């Protein structure tokens, strides 16, 4: 039973999904670290892409990091978030995520 509990704690999983701000929000958790993604479609002509993804993750108990990117598809927007997040890992003390696993998880629930 303990092995299943440990596996659950270290495996990326979606813990919640809900409608938010005109889009869908997905709470993901891995190794006790939470990542929230808000996926929304273009709402204004001046928006720089068709899809927008905002990623929120905790740096510490008091600080939340936010990375926001646009893309022509939801997958493109997620890849842009992943690149920006990776670029900011060292300078903003962000937690490292396996963005391919995140994309796979989102694809499994048809979010991408």
Backbone bond lengths (Angstrom), bond angles and torsions (degrees), N, CA, C in turn:
res aa  C-N    CA-C-N  psi(-1)  N-CA   C-N-CA  omega(-1)  CA-C   N-CA-C  phi
1 X - - - 1.440 - - 1.529 111.45 -
2 X 1.313 116.84 -35.77 1.459 121.48 -179.21 1.530 111.11 -63.84
3 X 1.313 118.06 -38.02 1.465 121.57 -179.92 1.526 110.17 -61.04
4 X 1.314 118.38 -40.78 1.465 121.10 178.51 1.524 110.83 -65.05
5 X 1.313 117.34 -39.88 1.458 121.26 178.54 1.518 110.38 -64.48
6 X 1.332 117.57 -43.40 1.458 121.35 178.39 1.521 111.03 -65.86
7 X 1.337 117.59 -40.61 1.455 121.49 179.38 1.524 110.05 -63.74
8 X 1.322 116.92 -42.46 1.456 121.28 179.38 1.518 110.76 -61.36
9 X 1.303 117.68 -37.87 1.460 122.04 -178.85 1.521 112.39 -71.04
10 X 1.335 118.62 -27.78 1.461 121.05 -175.75 1.523 113.43 -103.83
11 X 1.315 118.39 -6.60 1.451 122.07 -179.12 1.522 110.08 -94.03
12 X 1.322 116.82 134.69 1.456 120.85 176.04 1.520 108.84 -64.21
13 X 1.331 115.25 132.41 1.458 119.14 178.51 1.520 109.81 -150.56
14 X 1.316 115.46 155.13 1.453 121.16 173.94 1.521 106.77 -86.92
15 X 1.319 116.41 123.06 1.455 120.44 -178.89 1.516 112.20 -97.55
16 X 1.342 117.02 -19.67 1.454 120.66 -178.45 1.522 108.97 -163.24
17 X 1.318 116.56 147.15 1.461 121.22 171.70 1.521 107.28 -144.22
18 X 1.334 115.07 138.26 1.460 119.03 -174.22 1.525 110.16 -160.08
19 X 1.334 115.64 160.29 1.462 121.39 175.87 1.521 108.63 -75.71
20 X 1.344 115.75 136.30 1.455 120.17 -179.66 1.524 109.83 -156.31
21 X 1.307 117.14 132.32 1.465 123.11 174.35 1.524 112.80 49.81
22 X 1.305 117.63 42.85 1.458 121.48 177.48 1.512 114.56 77.42
23 X 1.317 118.44 11.00 1.461 122.03 179.37 1.514 110.46 -142.53
24 X 1.314 115.13 -157.64 1.464 121.15 177.39 1.514 108.93 -118.54
25 X 1.321 114.80 137.33 1.453 121.17 176.44 1.519 108.80 -110.00
26 X 1.324 115.55 142.87 1.460 122.10 -179.90 1.522 108.09 -130.32
27 X 1.326 115.90 121.15 1.459 121.45 173.24 1.521 107.36 -94.39
28 X 1.311 116.37 123.16 1.457 121.81 176.84 1.523 108.58 -116.73
29 X 1.306 115.78 151.52 1.461 119.73 -179.99 1.522 109.02 -141.06
30 X 1.320 115.56 139.01 1.453 122.40 176.21 1.525 108.09 -151.49
31 X 1.314 115.83 128.93 1.457 121.93 -179.68 1.526 111.71 51.43
32 X 1.326 115.53 39.64 1.453 120.90 177.27 1.514 115.01 77.96
33 X 1.319 117.29 1.38 1.453 121.63 -178.82 1.526 109.02 -103.42
34 X 1.326 115.41 130.71 1.461 121.28 -177.95 1.522 110.88 -100.84
35 X 1.319 115.53 139.67 1.457 123.79 175.03 1.520 106.50 -130.52
36 X 1.325 117.10 127.20 1.457 121.20 177.93 1.514 108.58 -112.87
37 X 1.327 115.94 129.67 1.456 122.13 178.24 1.519 108.82 -117.26
38 X 1.331 116.50 130.43 1.458 122.34 174.95 1.522 107.06 -111.49
39 X 1.322 116.50 119.63 1.462 122.85 -177.01 1.530 107.92 -110.25
40 X 1.334 116.75 119.65 1.464 121.17 -179.94 1.526 110.37 -134.13
41 X 1.317 115.04 154.05 1.457 121.80 177.09 1.529 109.39 -90.72
42 X 1.312 114.93 163.18 1.465 122.22 177.35 1.529 109.33 -56.46
43 X 1.323 115.93 138.26 1.469 120.09 177.86 1.524 112.46 -121.64
44 X 1.348 116.96 -16.63 1.460 121.24 -179.31 1.521 109.55 -131.36
45 X 1.303 116.64 150.32 1.469 121.02 178.65 1.516 111.98 -59.81
46 X 1.317 117.70 -31.90 1.468 120.53 -177.61 1.528 113.43 -82.03
47 X 1.332 117.82 -3.44 1.466 119.95 174.98 1.523 108.78 -60.52
48 X 1.342 118.10 138.61 1.465 120.98 -173.56 1.535 115.99 -77.73
49 X 1.300 118.71 2.34 1.463 121.23 179.05 1.514 110.59 -163.26
50 X 1.319 115.16 177.50 1.466 120.64 179.39 1.521 112.27 -80.65
51 X 1.346 116.12 -31.27 1.470 120.84 -176.00 1.516 110.63 -130.54
52 X 1.318 115.12 145.28 1.456 122.50 -178.83 1.527 108.77 -126.14
53 X 1.328 115.94 134.84 1.469 120.30 173.83 1.518 108.23 -128.04
54 X 1.324 113.85 128.64 1.456 121.82 175.04 1.518 107.02 -111.33
55 X 1.315 116.62 125.01 1.469 121.83 179.44 1.520 108.43 -109.43
56 X 1.319 115.58 131.90 1.469 121.59 178.23 1.521 108.83 -124.52
57 X 1.305 115.32 129.33 1.456 120.81 177.46 1.514 109.54 -142.42
58 X 1.317 116.42 153.66 1.457 119.28 -178.52 1.517 110.96 -86.18
59 X 1.312 115.35 136.75 1.465 122.09 172.04 1.517 108.73 -92.09
60 X 1.320 114.83 -39.43 1.462 121.96 176.76 1.525 105.92 -151.44
61 X 1.307 117.07 -178.30 1.459 120.28 -179.53 1.531 111.74 -60.98
62 X 1.325 117.00 -27.08 1.459 121.22 -177.05 1.524 114.12 -100.16
63 X 1.314 118.29 -20.38 1.458 121.38 -172.02 1.530 112.95 -113.93
64 X 1.328 114.67 135.07 1.457 120.95 176.05 1.525 108.13 -116.91
65 X 1.314 116.44 130.95 1.464 121.78 176.44 1.523 108.37 -93.98
66 X 1.333 116.53 139.96 1.456 121.39 179.84 1.522 108.49 -129.27
67 X 1.324 115.54 126.71 1.464 122.46 174.26 1.524 106.03 -122.70
68 X 1.316 116.89 131.56 1.459 122.08 -175.08 1.526 109.11 -132.08
69 X 1.324 116.90 127.77 1.469 121.38 -178.22 1.526 111.35 -142.75
70 X 1.322 115.16 159.16 1.464 123.59 178.18 1.527 109.96 -115.26
71 X 1.331 116.31 158.14 1.460 121.86 174.91 1.509 110.58 -158.56
72 X 1.322 115.83 165.64 1.465 119.78 179.03 1.527 111.47 -74.81
73 X 1.331 116.55 -21.51 1.466 122.36 174.18 1.532 107.72 -131.87
74 X 1.316 116.87 167.35 1.460 119.39 176.47 1.532 110.14 -62.96
75 X 1.329 116.45 -38.05 1.463 120.43 177.83 1.518 112.16 -63.66
76 X 1.338 116.85 -41.57 1.470 120.68 177.42 1.526 110.84 -63.06
77 X 1.326 116.65 -41.49 1.468 120.43 179.10 1.532 110.29 -64.20
78 X 1.338 117.42 -40.24 1.467 120.24 178.44 1.523 110.96 -66.19
79 X 1.333 117.66 -41.57 1.467 120.21 177.72 1.536 110.66 -62.18
80 X 1.334 117.14 -38.13 1.465 120.70 177.57 1.531 110.49 -65.57
81 X 1.328 117.42 -41.02 1.466 121.02 176.11 1.519 109.58 -61.86
82 X 1.328 116.94 -44.61 1.470 121.16 -179.00 1.528 110.95 -60.02
83 X 1.333 117.16 -42.65 1.478 120.89 178.81 1.529 110.48 -64.44
84 X 1.323 116.37 -46.73 1.466 120.08 -179.43 1.523 111.30 -64.57
85 X 1.334 116.20 -39.31 1.465 120.44 179.03 1.530 109.59 -63.97
86 X 1.327 116.45 -46.02 1.469 120.57 179.91 1.525 110.90 -61.60
87 X 1.333 117.05 -39.35 1.470 120.66 178.45 1.524 111.34 -64.58
88 X 1.332 117.48 -30.06 1.468 121.96 -175.95 1.531 113.65 -94.59
89 X 1.323 117.95 -4.75 1.469 120.50 -176.52 1.521 111.23 -54.66
90 X 1.302 118.18 -48.22 1.464 121.59 -177.03 1.524 112.53 -78.20
91 X 1.320 117.18 -43.14 1.464 119.89 -174.25 1.519 113.28 -76.65
92 X 1.324 117.96 -28.76 1.459 120.74 -177.84 1.527 113.00 -113.28
93 X 1.317 116.72 8.21 1.468 122.29 178.81 1.526 112.33 57.11
94 X 1.327 116.44 43.38 1.455 120.58 178.12 1.521 110.60 -81.65
95 X 1.300 116.09 155.39 1.464 120.95 175.87 1.523 108.87 -77.80
96 X 1.308 116.27 148.13 1.461 121.88 -179.75 1.530 108.94 -83.73
97 X 1.333 116.14 134.26 1.462 121.71 176.06 1.518 108.98 -124.29
98 X 1.324 115.92 150.05 1.459 122.36 173.21 1.524 106.41 -86.28
99 X 1.325 116.00 94.98 1.460 120.62 -173.83 1.526 112.68 -68.42
100 X 1.326 117.96 -26.19 1.473 119.71 174.29 1.518 110.06 -66.74
101 X 1.322 117.19 -39.29 1.467 121.11 176.54 1.525 110.26 -67.02
102 X 1.328 117.21 -37.89 1.465 120.87 176.88 1.530 109.54 -61.97
103 X 1.338 117.10 -46.22 1.475 121.38 179.63 1.525 110.37 -62.12
104 X 1.310 116.91 -42.13 1.470 120.76 178.67 1.519 111.19 -62.63
105 X 1.328 116.11 -43.48 1.465 121.32 179.83 1.518 110.04 -63.07
106 X 1.339 117.62 -45.12 1.462 120.86 179.37 1.515 111.80 -66.03
107 X 1.316 116.92 -35.81 1.468 120.17 176.97 1.522 111.37 -64.48
108 X 1.329 116.13 -34.29 1.469 119.90 -178.35 1.529 112.31 -65.98
109 X 1.334 116.98 -21.78 1.471 119.95 177.56 1.537 110.71 -110.11
110 X 1.322 115.25 17.30 1.469 123.85 178.15 1.515 113.77 59.50
111 X 1.325 115.81 32.66 1.459 120.77 176.55 1.526 111.26 -85.13
112 X 1.334 116.71 -17.04 1.475 120.88 177.61 1.510 109.46 -117.52
